[in-house]
Amino acid sequence: MPQQRAFWKGYLKLSLVTCRVTMTPAVTAAAKLRFRNVDRRTGHQVVSEYVDAENGKPVEEEDQLKGFPRGEGDYVLFEDEELDDVALESTRTIDIEQFVPASSIGWIWYDKPHYLAPADEVSEEAFSVIREATAKTGTAGIARLVLNRREHPVLLLPRGKGMIVWTLRFGDEVRDAENLFSAAGKAKPSGKALSMMRKVIAERMEKWSPEMVTDPVEARLHDIIRARRKGKKKAPQPQKREPAPESNVIDIMSALRKSLSSERRSPRR
């Protein structure tokens, strides 16, 4: 697999220590299948274009502005350059403003991960000092960074010889769970039921592997595409899914006993 090119280059700054860094997305969807819209009648690809909502005429890219609606057909207009100017220093500098205990950030605040690495040999020493000090203290750095013309709060965590930059969700994006969970927590499981459920979990315990999160739908689509390329109308049929089980909340002890018995008889997946 070819090395991923850095999509962001800038500086990592902590107090008076600064070094040049590169950032690369830690995840990718490039391998996913991409379908295009096709005209059923002609077999030609269907393309989309921006048109004027009133007269239906196409609008060229150079004639398009960003607009914030303030009324019916009335917009506050922005040029692209104006939006770029709002970004200020955080466009090219990750300035670590404060630190928090790494374990204090709940997973729900994590958004998208990126790999951060020193850009050159000159920057390696300063970068390694920041990384190792963060690792030794069990902390995470909090900074701000402009990506795609939006400023995001970011979290910096050490990882191996580099660091992970997580964009964080904004405070108003995470809903309060208290109202949703208010009805939960009233019923307490019996000690016996809890002990049996722990045994069920132990029977299914495995070492983590990326193979646990493969996409069966993607694999099935690839089978169909391969079959049709060979001129076959049908691809091998997948195994039928078992019907959804009925609720067994009332007879939980019986369900647990059957689960344990089934787990011990079944081969490991």
N, C-alpha and C positions, 0 to 999 in steps of 0.2 A: 504494500500500500504506500503511495507517495506521501511524503511528509506534508502535513497541512501548513499552508502559508499563514503567517500572522495577519489578522485582520485589523489589529490596532497596535500602534507603536507610540510610546510616550515615555513618561517618567514616573517612578515610584519615589515618594518623598515622605520622610519621617523626621520632623524637626529640621535639622540642618543637613541631614544625610539624604542625598539624592542619587538615583541611578537610572540609567536607561533600561526600559523593559519592553517586551513584546507580549501580546495577549492573543490567545487562540481559543475559539469555542471548544469546550470539552465534550460536547455531544454533537451529533450530526444526524440529519434525516436524508442525506444525499442518496443513501442506498435504497430508500423506499421507492416503490413503483409510482410513477407519475402518469396519469392518463390525460389525454387531450380531448376536447369536445370536437366531434366530427359530424358533418351533415349526413344524415342517414341516406338522403337521396343521391348525393354526388360523391360521397366518400372524402370530401375535402375538409380540411381542418377549419374550425370556426374560431375566429379571433375576436377579441373585445377591444373597444376603444372608448375614450372619454368623449362624451357629446354634451352639448348645451341642453340642460334639462327643459328649456322652454321651446327652442326652435329645432332641436334634434340634430344640429349640425356638429361635425367633429371639431374638437378644440385641440390645437397643437400644444405640445408640452411647454413651449416658451410663453404661451398665452395663459398658462394656468398659475393661479395663486393659491395660497392657503387662506381659508376664511373661517372665522368663528361666528356662528349664527347669533344675531342679537334681536332678530325679528323676522317676520315673514318676508323672504326675499332680500333681507338686509344682513350684511356680513361685515365684521371687522377684518380687514385684509392684511396679510403679512407677506413680504417677499422672503425668499429662502435665506437671503443674506441677513435679514433681521432676526430670523430664528437662530441662525448660527451665532450671532453676536450675543444672544442671551446666554449661551452656554458658558462663556467666560473661561476661567482657568481650568476647570475640570474637564475640558475637552481633551487635553493632552497630558494632564497630571493627576495621578492618584495620590492625593495628599491625605495620609492617615491622620485623622483628627483626634481619635480617641480609641481606647481598647476596652473590650468587655470579656468576661470569662467565656471561653469558647462553648462551654456546655450550657450557657444561659440563653442561647438563641434557639427557639423552637423550630423544628423542621418546616413548619407551615410558612415561615417567613422567607425561606429559601426559594429563589426563582430560577435563574439560569447560571450554570457554572462555566468558568473560563479558566484556562491554564495561563499562569503568569510566569515568565522566565526572564533572566537577564538578557539584554540585547547584544552584549559583547563581553569580552574578557575584562575590560576595564570596569564594568559594572558588577562583576561577579562578587567581589568582596563585600561591597555595600549591601547588595541584595542578600547575600548569605547571612550577614549580621542581623538584618531585619527578620529574615525567615527563622533563624535559629533562636533568636531571643523570643519570638512569638511562640515557638514550639516549647521552649523550656518553661515559659511562664503559663502555658495552657490558655493563652488568650487569643482573641481574634481582633483584627484591626477594622475600624469603621471609617469609611471614606465616601466620597461622592465622585461619580464619573458620568460623563456624557456619552451615550451610545444612541445612535440613530436619532440625534437631535433632541433626546430627552435625558435630563439629568436623573441618575439613579443612585440611591444609597447602595453601597457595596460592602461586602464582608470579605476580609482577606484571611485565609487559613493556610498554614504550612502543609505541604504535601511532597514527600520525597525531597528531591533537590530543587523543587520549584514551589509555587504557591497556587492556591485556588482562589479566584475572585468570583464570589457569588453575588449576582445582582439580587437585591432584597425587594420584597413587596412593600409598597407604601402602606403607611399606617391605616389609611381609610380603605384599603383593599381587603384586609383580613377581617372577616366577620366574627363577632363575639359568639362563642359557642355556648355561653351560659344558658341562654334562652332555649337553645336546641336540646341541650342535655339536662334541662331542669327536671324532666320526668324520669331520668335515669338515676341510678344510684340508690334507689329505695330498697330494691330486692338484693339480698346478700346470698351468695351461693353457700351451700352446706360444705363443711370441710371434706366430706367424702366425695362429693361431686367435683370439688376443686382438685382433689388429689387424683381422681381418675382422668380429668381433663389434662392435667400436667403429664400424665403417662401417655395420653394420645399424642400430645405435642412432642414428647420425647421420641415416640415411635417414628415420627415424621421429620425429626431433626436431621439436616444435612448441611454440608459445607456450602457456602454461597458459591454460585457459578453463574456467569452471564447467560448460560444456556437455560436458566430458569425463567428468563424473560424474553424468550423468542416469540415471534409473531406468527401464529398458525394460519391466520387469514392471508398474510403476505406469502407464505409458503404455498398455500393452496392456489393463489392467483398465479404464481410462477408456474405451477404444474399445468394450469389451464393454458397459459401463454405458450409453453413448450409444446403442448399437445396440438394447439391450433397452428403453430408454425410447421408442424409435421403433417398437417392436413387432416388431423383427427378432429372430429366435431366434439367429442367428449373426452374429458380427462378422467383418470381414475377417481372413483367416488371416495370421499372421505368417510371415516367411520361415523356412524350416527351417534349423535349426542344422547346421553341418557336424559330422561325427563327430569324436570326440576323436582327435588324431593319435597315432600310435604313437611310442614312444621312439626317438630317433635318437642316443643317447649314443655308440654304437660308431662310427658314421660321422659324427662331428661336422664334419669338414672339408667333406664332400660336402653336408651340410645347410646349412652356412654359405654355400657357393657358390650353392646353389639359393635361399637366402634373399635374398642380395644381388641375384641376377638377378631374382627376383620383385618385390622392393622397387622396383627401377628401372623395371620395366614397369608396375607398378600405379599408378593415379592416387592422389593424396593423399586420405586420408579426410576 
